[in-house]
């Protein structure tokens, strides 16, 4: 069973997609930020939790507010996440698969807030999409991460109201399903490894021949539309190589067959040159040296030059 098949075999009600909005990016430490909003939905589209949450320590967060639109006044009458733990923890404990966009960030905040969030199989849509579409980040030696808005737009999900937890969850679920559709041979596009050729030049090499021609998302659907022949890029590559080898052999054979013709042509030129040289000498002997000598010289040059060709 491929990875795609294993993921699709999980009960959609046991797959939870979640997102948080926070006061900032600091997960721990003395200046730690806190969760302002949490949304959780299963893959069937049932919203399991969605609400604003009051921070226990932070009183203002102007930079984050400018992004997610959640102000201190909007959460002042809300409960803290610890006060809602009896609702939240069972959702995560009963799940078999976590799906999130930058899952480490959201899980880190949930656990730092004091919730008991067990380890589960996790599908990080951000990291999986980076393998399919992201550009290579040489500084970190991995595919560059994209924003959720870019991933969603790539799969035709536009203007969904980003930085609202529930909107982000729905966009993430759409991207998750779309990425599964993009899987080929059970995996998304493989991460290449950097190797060097015999000249010392560095280039990226995919681990499997099947993925060499995959350059962007959408290939799975295009392969399915094209038929079984296009579903075997390696076979096509081998077929093209075989045809190329046949063409090369054919050209070589043709070239070998043509060589006797070149030799016959050379013999004719030698005979013509020799005849011209002889005629020129006769003319010169008969008293017309001005005409005969140049003819004899040209004939001799033609005869010796043709004889020397390979």
DRENTOR-205010 format. One record per residue (C-alpha): x, y, z; residue number from 1. Coordinates in Angstrom, 2 decimals. Each point is the difference from the previous one (the first is absolute). Example, Ala and Ser with C-alpha at 12.3 -4.5 7.8 and 13.67 -1.06 7.14 Angstrom:
# DRENTOR-205010
u v w pos
12.30 -4.50 7.80 1 $
1.37 3.44 -0.66 2 $
***
This chain:
# DRENTOR-205010
u v w pos
0.00 0.00 0.00 1 $
1.37 3.41 -0.97 2 $
0.15 2.96 2.33 3 $
-2.87 1.61 -1.88 4 $
-2.13 -3.11 0.44 5 $
0.82 -0.18 3.71 6 $
-1.02 3.63 0.51 7 $
-3.22 -0.40 -1.97 8 $
-0.85 -3.15 1.96 9 $
-0.29 1.98 3.26 10 $
-3.57 0.81 1.03 11 $
-0.58 3.67 -0.99 12 $
-1.58 0.57 3.41 13 $
3.30 -1.01 1.58 14 $
1.98 2.49 -2.09 15 $
0.02 3.42 1.64 16 $
1.09 3.22 -1.67 17 $
0.84 2.84 2.38 18 $
1.41 3.52 0.12 19 $
0.82 2.59 2.66 20 $
0.27 3.77 0.03 21 $
2.44 1.32 2.59 22 $
1.31 3.20 1.58 23 $
3.36 -0.56 -1.69 24 $
2.58 -2.59 -1.01 25 $
1.77 -0.80 3.29 26 $
-1.09 -3.44 1.14 27 $
1.90 -0.11 3.29 28 $
2.17 2.04 2.32 29 $
-0.68 3.01 2.19 30 $
-1.45 1.97 -2.90 31 $
-2.14 -2.85 -1.31 32 $
-3.02 0.74 -2.12 33 $
-3.43 -1.56 0.45 34 $
-2.87 -1.41 -2.03 35 $
-2.82 2.41 -0.89 36 $
-2.08 -2.31 -2.16 37 $
-0.25 -3.73 -0.73 38 $
-1.99 -1.79 -2.70 39 $
-0.18 -3.77 -0.46 40 $
-1.91 -1.83 -2.74 41 $
-0.07 -3.62 -1.10 42 $
0.47 -0.98 -3.62 43 $
-3.75 -0.48 -0.42 44 $
-0.37 3.75 0.57 45 $
-1.43 -0.20 3.52 46 $
1.23 2.91 2.14 47 $
1.08 -1.54 3.32 48 $
1.20 3.18 1.68 49 $
0.14 3.64 -1.00 50 $
0.27 2.91 2.39 51 $
2.02 2.96 1.18 52 $
2.14 -0.48 3.11 53 $
1.22 2.48 2.58 54 $
3.73 0.07 0.71 55 $
0.91 -0.56 3.62 56 $
2.94 2.42 -0.02 57 $
0.25 2.09 -3.16 58 $
-2.06 3.19 0.05 59 $
0.69 1.40 -3.47 60 $
1.47 -1.17 -3.29 61 $
-0.14 2.84 -2.55 62 $
2.12 -1.69 -2.68 63 $
-1.97 -3.24 0.10 64 $
-3.27 1.92 0.17 65 $
0.85 1.77 -3.26 66 $
0.25 -3.44 -1.64 67 $
-2.75 -2.11 1.58 68 $
-2.36 2.82 1.00 69 $
-0.49 -1.33 3.54 70 $
0.07 2.86 2.51 71 $
0.24 -0.17 3.82 72 $
-3.62 1.18 0.25 73 $
-1.17 -2.95 -2.11 74 $
1.38 -2.56 2.46 75 $
-0.32 1.73 3.36 76 $
-3.20 -1.89 0.84 77 $
1.16 -3.32 -1.42 78 $
1.39 -2.97 1.95 79 $
3.66 -0.98 -0.04 80 $
1.10 -3.10 -1.86 81 $
0.60 -1.82 3.28 82 $
-3.60 0.67 0.97 83 $
-1.07 -1.65 -3.26 84 $
2.36 -2.97 0.23 85 $
-2.79 -2.48 0.76 86 $
-1.45 0.80 -3.45 87 $
3.25 0.15 -1.94 88 $
2.12 -2.87 1.29 89 $
-2.48 -2.83 -0.83 90 $
-0.10 1.17 -3.61 91 $
3.75 -0.44 -0.41 92 $
0.14 -3.21 2.02 93 $
-2.65 -1.70 -2.15 94 $
1.62 1.02 -3.30 95 $
2.17 -2.34 -2.07 96 $
1.49 2.63 -2.31 97 $
0.85 3.66 0.59 98 $
-0.08 2.33 -3.03 99 $
1.21 3.60 0.25 100 $
1.90 2.66 -1.90 101 $
3.31 0.34 1.87 102 $
-1.06 -2.63 2.52 103 $
3.05 0.47 2.24 104 $
-1.11 3.58 0.68 105 $
-3.58 -0.85 0.97 106 $
0.86 -3.14 1.98 107 $
2.78 1.89 1.78 108 $
-2.40 2.71 1.16 109 $
-2.67 -2.50 1.07 110 $
2.47 -1.96 2.11 111 $
1.68 3.13 1.39 112 $
-3.42 1.20 1.18 113 $
-0.23 -3.00 2.32 114 $
-2.23 -2.30 -2.05 115 $
0.70 -3.74 -0.14 116 $
0.33 -0.52 -3.75 117 $
1.18 -3.54 -0.80 118 $
2.35 -0.84 -2.83 119 $
-1.83 -1.12 -3.12 120 $
0.84 -0.53 -3.63 121 $
0.22 3.52 -1.42 122 $
-0.34 1.28 -3.55 123 $
1.55 3.47 -0.27 124 $
-1.58 1.49 -3.11 125 $
2.60 2.78 -0.13 126 $
2.95 -2.40 -0.16 127 $
-1.69 -2.41 -2.40 128 $
-0.96 2.84 -2.36 129 $
3.56 1.34 0.13 130 $
1.17 -3.26 -1.61 131 $
-2.45 0.49 -2.86 132 $
0.26 3.69 -0.75 133 $
2.56 1.79 2.17 134 $
3.31 1.29 -1.29 135 $
3.21 -1.43 1.43 136 $
1.37 1.77 3.08 137 $
3.74 -0.55 -0.16 138 $
0.62 1.66 3.38 139 $
-2.19 -2.55 1.81 140 $
0.57 -2.82 -2.50 141 $
-3.70 -0.65 -0.51 142 $
-3.01 1.15 -2.00 143 $
-1.19 3.52 0.84 144 $
-3.24 0.28 1.92 145 $
-2.96 1.85 -1.50 146 $
-2.85 1.89 1.64 147 $
-3.34 -1.72 0.39 148 $
-1.55 2.57 -2.36 149 $
2.49 -1.00 -2.72 150 $
-0.61 -3.70 0.50 151 $
-3.78 0.47 -0.05 152 $
0.15 2.19 -3.12 153 $
2.17 -2.61 -1.69 154 $
-2.87 -2.45 0.44 155 $
-2.69 2.46 -1.06 156 $
-1.17 1.06 3.47 157 $
0.02 3.81 -0.03 158 $
-0.96 2.88 2.30 159 $
-0.97 -2.14 2.97 160 $
0.73 2.60 2.69 161 $
3.40 -1.08 1.27 162 $
1.05 0.36 3.67 163 $
-3.43 -0.97 1.22 164 $
0.46 -3.39 1.69 165 $
-3.07 -1.69 -1.47 166 $
0.60 1.43 -3.48 167 $
3.60 -1.20 0.16 168 $
-1.16 -3.46 1.09 169 $
-2.34 -0.32 -2.98 170 $
2.73 1.19 -2.38 171 $
2.46 -2.47 1.56 172 $
-2.48 -2.87 -0.43 173 $
-0.44 0.94 -3.67 174 $
3.78 0.05 -0.48 175 $
0.39 -3.34 1.79 176 $
-2.46 -1.72 -2.33 177 $
1.58 1.68 -3.03 178 $
3.49 -1.11 0.97 179 $
-1.20 -3.60 0.34 180 $
-1.35 0.27 -3.54 181 $
3.45 1.23 -1.06 182 $
1.75 -3.05 1.40 183 $
1.66 -2.25 -2.57 184 $
1.25 -3.50 0.83 185 $
-1.22 0.57 3.54 186 $
2.09 3.08 0.77 187 $
0.16 3.67 -0.95 188 $
2.92 1.22 -2.07 189 $
3.19 -1.20 1.64 190 $
2.59 2.25 1.57 191 $
3.15 -0.08 -2.14 192 $
3.48 -0.51 1.33 193 $
2.94 2.13 -1.06 194 $
2.64 -1.98 -1.89 195 $
3.03 0.81 -2.16 196 $
0.78 -1.22 -3.47 197 $
3.43 -1.03 -1.30 198 $
0.91 3.64 -0.68 199 $
-0.77 1.05 3.59 200 $
-3.17 1.89 -0.95 201 $
-2.76 -0.25 2.59 202 $
-3.57 -0.84 -0.97 203 $
-3.18 -1.48 1.48 204 $
-0.73 -3.67 -0.48 205 $
-3.34 -1.61 0.85 206 $
0.17 -3.30 1.82 207 $
-2.34 -1.78 -2.41 208 $
0.00 -0.01 -3.77 209 $
-3.79 0.38 -0.04 210 $
0.22 3.53 1.41 211 $
2.62 1.54 -2.28 212 $
-2.55 1.54 -2.35 213 $
-2.32 1.29 2.75 214 $
0.43 3.77 0.27 215 $
-3.29 1.32 1.35 216 $
-3.26 -0.99 1.59 217 $
-2.88 -1.37 -2.03 218 $
2.07 -2.72 -1.61 219 $
-2.08 -2.85 1.41 220 $
-3.17 1.21 -1.71 221 $
1.82 0.67 -3.27 222 $
1.51 -3.46 0.04 223 $
-3.40 -1.57 0.61 224 $
-1.50 1.95 -2.90 225 $
2.83 -0.92 -2.31 226 $
-0.50 -3.73 0.52 227 $
2.08 -2.93 1.08 228 $
2.91 0.85 -2.28 229 $
0.65 3.24 1.83 230 $
-0.39 -1.73 3.36 231 $
3.41 -1.57 -0.53 232 $
2.48 2.84 -0.47 233 $
2.91 -2.34 0.52 234 $
-1.23 -2.30 -2.78 235 $
-0.42 2.98 -2.29 236 $
3.47 1.17 0.88 237 $
1.44 -3.44 -0.76 238 $
-2.01 -0.19 -3.22 239 $
1.32 3.40 -1.09 240 $
3.51 -1.12 0.84 241 $
-0.45 -3.19 -2.04 242 $
-1.33 1.97 -2.94 243 $
2.92 2.36 0.28 244 $
2.40 -2.94 -0.02 245 $
-1.76 -1.44 -3.09 246 $
0.30 3.36 -1.75 247 $
3.68 0.17 0.86 248 $
0.57 -3.53 -1.30 249 $
-1.93 0.78 -3.17 250 $
2.06 3.14 -0.59 251 $
3.20 -1.94 0.55 252 $
-1.08 -2.72 -2.43 253 $
-0.96 2.57 -2.62 254 $
3.34 1.69 0.42 255 $
1.84 -3.31 -0.44 256 $
-1.96 -0.79 -3.15 257 $
0.81 3.43 -1.44 258 $
3.77 -0.43 0.28 259 $
0.41 -2.11 -3.19 260 $
-1.71 2.77 -1.95 261 $
2.64 2.48 1.23 262 $
2.77 -2.35 -1.06 263 $
-1.56 -0.44 -3.50 264 $
-0.25 3.76 -0.37 265 $
3.68 0.40 0.93 266 $
1.07 -2.57 -2.64 267 $
-1.94 1.88 -2.69 268 $
1.65 3.28 0.98 269 $
3.44 -1.64 -0.14 270 $
-0.73 -1.27 -3.53 271 $
-1.29 3.40 -1.13 272 $
3.01 1.77 1.49 273 $
2.42 -2.45 -1.61 274 $
-1.70 0.44 -3.38 275 $
0.19 3.79 0.27 276 $
3.69 -0.20 0.89 277 $
0.66 -2.25 -3.02 278 $
-1.96 2.26 -2.37 279 $
1.89 3.04 1.32 280 $
3.38 -1.68 -0.65 281 $
-1.05 -0.90 -3.56 282 $
-1.06 3.58 -0.69 283 $
3.27 1.31 1.43 284 $
2.05 -2.40 -2.16 285 $
-1.92 1.11 -3.10 286 $
1.20 3.54 0.64 287 $
-2.77 1.60 2.03 288 $
1.82 -0.04 3.32 289 $
-1.86 3.08 1.30 290 $
-3.25 -1.98 -0.14 291 $
1.27 -3.51 0.60 292 $
2.16 0.55 3.08 293 $
-2.81 1.51 2.19 294 $
-2.34 -2.80 -1.09 295 $
2.60 -2.63 0.88 296 $
0.70 1.61 3.40 297 $
-3.72 0.26 0.91 298 $
-0.58 -3.58 -1.10 299 $
2.91 -1.24 2.10 300 $
-1.22 1.91 3.07 301 $
-3.49 -1.40 -0.42 302 $
1.28 -3.55 -0.40 303 $
2.37 0.05 2.97 304 $
-2.46 1.93 2.22 305 $
-2.83 -2.47 -0.63 306 $
2.27 -2.95 0.52 307 $
1.00 1.31 3.42 308 $
-3.59 0.34 1.33 309 $
-1.43 -2.57 2.45 310 $
***
